[in-house]
Amino acid sequence: MSTPSYPTSPQPGFFVPPPPPPSGYGYSYPYASLLARFGAVLLDFFILLAAACVIAIPFGIFAIAAIAAGTPIWWLSTFVWGPFALIMFALWIAYFTYFESTTGQTLGKKALGLRVVSTSTGRPPDLAHSLVRNILRIVDWLPFLFLLGFLIALITPNKQRLGDVVADTMVLRA
């Protein structure tokens, strides 16, 4: 019986897990710690916050001009800040989905040496799985439900949060 060969030099966008040990030995991937994952999302948050500040400038200028012209506040909250919030939500989802589906790493994950991979292929998740994973990220940020995400990540064998479980992904040390 021949031993399967494993690629030694990864192709771009391909995470090569270490080869399995001889049979009879325990084996586990180097899962990312919850602290490292939190640090990566915090770095990503600051990157998105900077983008939000840049995007907010034209909305703010328009709002100031509208207030000076006597526009009612309810109009501003509906027709100015509502679209701004929608744009920011779309940017948030697009940022995480794009980077995780192409390289498996957002800028924050790359800085902390983490990578999102599909549990079935070892590659970055495809666009659909990454989108599902990141839409479910909303649950992790809702009051009290973030505890659910934290508990799920603590008790699942692959340290997966709810989005990882549904999207069949996991976060590993790169």
C-alpha angles and dihedrals in degrees: 000000000000125000115241114248120235125207111255098194112050121224117233110286093015123112112206109206115210114270115266116263122246114291117279095042126104116247136190137168118244097260118200115253119243089243092055091047091050090049091051093050090047090055089047089049091056091048090052090044090058089050090049091054091052092046092045094058097079091042090051093048090050091048093050091049091048093050090049089053091053100255113165116253093235089061092053094049091050103039103027111028094033093061090042090055090047092050091049092049090050091047091050093051093042093050096053095037095049098047096041094047095048107037103000089239133093115202090264093050091047091052091052096040099249131138135191113223137174110254091223101048108021088229128109110284118265119254095267095050092045091050092051090047092052098042087056088052084081089071089056091057100046117103112270092357089080085071089059091054091047092050093047090052090050097050104037114094093232094045090246125165120217093274090051093050093050095042094043094238137126137194116239137179105265 
